[in-house]
Amino acid sequence: MDISYILNELGENREDYFNAVSPPIMQTSNFAFKKVSELREAMSDEYNADIYSRGQNPTLNILRKKLAALDGAEDALMFSSGVSAISIPILALLKAGDHIIAIDNHYSWTNKLFHTLLPKFGITTTFVSGTVTSEFEEAIQANTRLIFLESPSTFTYQLQDLRKVAALAKRLAIITMIDNSYCTPIYQRPAEMGIDLVAQSATKYIGGHSDVVAGVVTGRKEVIKTIFENEFMNLGAALSPHSAWLLLRGLRTLPLRLGRSFESTQIITEWLSRHEAVKSVLWPFSSDFKQANLAREQMQGCGGLFSFSLKNSSAEKIEAFCNSLQHFLIAVSWGGHESLVCPAIASIPANEYNADNEQHQYIRVYIGLEDPAYLMRDLEQALLKADQ
Ligand SMILES: *Cc1c(COP(=O)(O)O)cnc(C)c1O
């Protein structure tokens, strides 16, 4: 399906709402029926009926059609956060005694899910770096039900070979799921490489304006229906119609925003890697990136999130650099219009900082939609100030 068609037309039955170009926000909790028999029929198949907005809502359903189509999937479910789009499908598809293989550098709350929440329900996880496919093969147990991926991962940018991992899992009937927030379906299409379930934090690039928290998972209809009829309805992390409308609005410009973020990041990472105050730059589309070949094989482009370290990586210098920035904001998250920095030291207690540990030195940068020259001037003056 053509991306232009998906973003501008798919799911938009305008004659149902006065031919309005912008779809309405169906701000309602429930839907009325003319007869008991009609209600009974709807309740027998809640997956396909508008009854109550914890389940189905017409504004969300436009969005679901578009996000499923973008992933090349049969259906999508929306959640009130990216985290719930990861945890709820896993809780729905696994049970006590099951085993997961995950990478050891997931997004922090995904890590916590595997380390803390799932063990409470008797679900165990083996962690691998994921950069070599044989690590997955070696970690497989008789009860392995799920391989959970995040490629690239969002702080260390490690990649997993999606085609190879999917082929391995298929042979053994193991479910594969990926957090694809970094690339979005514009730059990486995991379903086409054989991955079963694709989750994204829609808070990031899908929304794109730093004004909504949301998540999405896509996959085969039968699997999405199982998730919907069980943990999705039971845990109730429903997205509001207003948030869904903001995501629809964000989606219209997704390829433009992502393209701008990608191009600017290319310019800025190249410039930074030549800068005398900079030690290293970590970004999957840099020519000296360790897995550069794999990145170009399975990704059509790259997100605007990268990390770099200073030659002089004392905690004071890192903080002085970040504090000196005048246009980059110091903040978590990413994927919006605004450029951000988030140094690793922000999550390390001051007395535990180790200036020799590369992971501690990294300053994570997100490049938004500003002019790259404007951003480079800001980085330049902050690098100079940090060096004084
Ligand atoms: C932000 C983020 C999440 C969590 O999404 P929320 O919308 O904040 O719940 C998950 N994965 C990645 C890679 C993220 O960056």
The ligand as an SDF file (V2000), in Angstrom:
LIG
                    3D

 15 15  0  0  0  0  0  0  0  0999 V2000
   10.0870    5.9090   25.3370 C   0  0  0  0  0  0  0  0  0  0  0  0
   10.3360    4.5240   24.9440 C   0  0  0  0  0  0  0  0  0  0  0  0
    9.5010    3.4960   25.3620 C   0  0  0  0  0  0  0  0  0  0  0  0
    8.3730    3.7130   26.3220 C   0  0  0  0  0  0  0  0  0  0  0  0
    7.3510    4.4280   25.7530 O   0  0  0  0  0  0  0  0  0  0  0  0
    6.3290    5.3260   26.6110 P   0  0  0  0  0  0  0  0  0  0  0  0
    5.4630    5.8920   25.5620 O   0  0  0  0  0  0  0  0  0  0  0  0
    7.1700    6.3320   27.3320 O   0  0  0  0  0  0  0  0  0  0  0  0
    5.6420    4.4260   27.5700 O   0  0  0  0  0  0  0  0  0  0  0  0
    9.7600    2.2100   24.9170 C   0  0  0  0  0  0  0  0  0  0  0  0
   10.7860    1.9660   24.0840 N   0  0  0  0  0  0  0  0  0  0  0  0
   11.6120    2.9340   23.6540 C   0  0  0  0  0  0  0  0  0  0  0  0
   12.7020    2.5890   22.7350 C   0  0  0  0  0  0  0  0  0  0  0  0
   11.4190    4.2460   24.0780 C   0  0  0  0  0  0  0  0  0  0  0  0
   12.2490    5.1980   23.6620 O   0  0  0  0  0  0  0  0  0  0  0  0
  1  2  1  0
  2  3  1  0
  2 14  2  0
  3  4  1  0
  3 10  2  0
  4  5  1  0
  5  6  1  0
  6  7  2  0
  6  8  1  0
  6  9  1  0
 10 11  1  0
 11 12  2  0
 12 13  1  0
 12 14  1  0
 14 15  1  0
M  END
$$$$
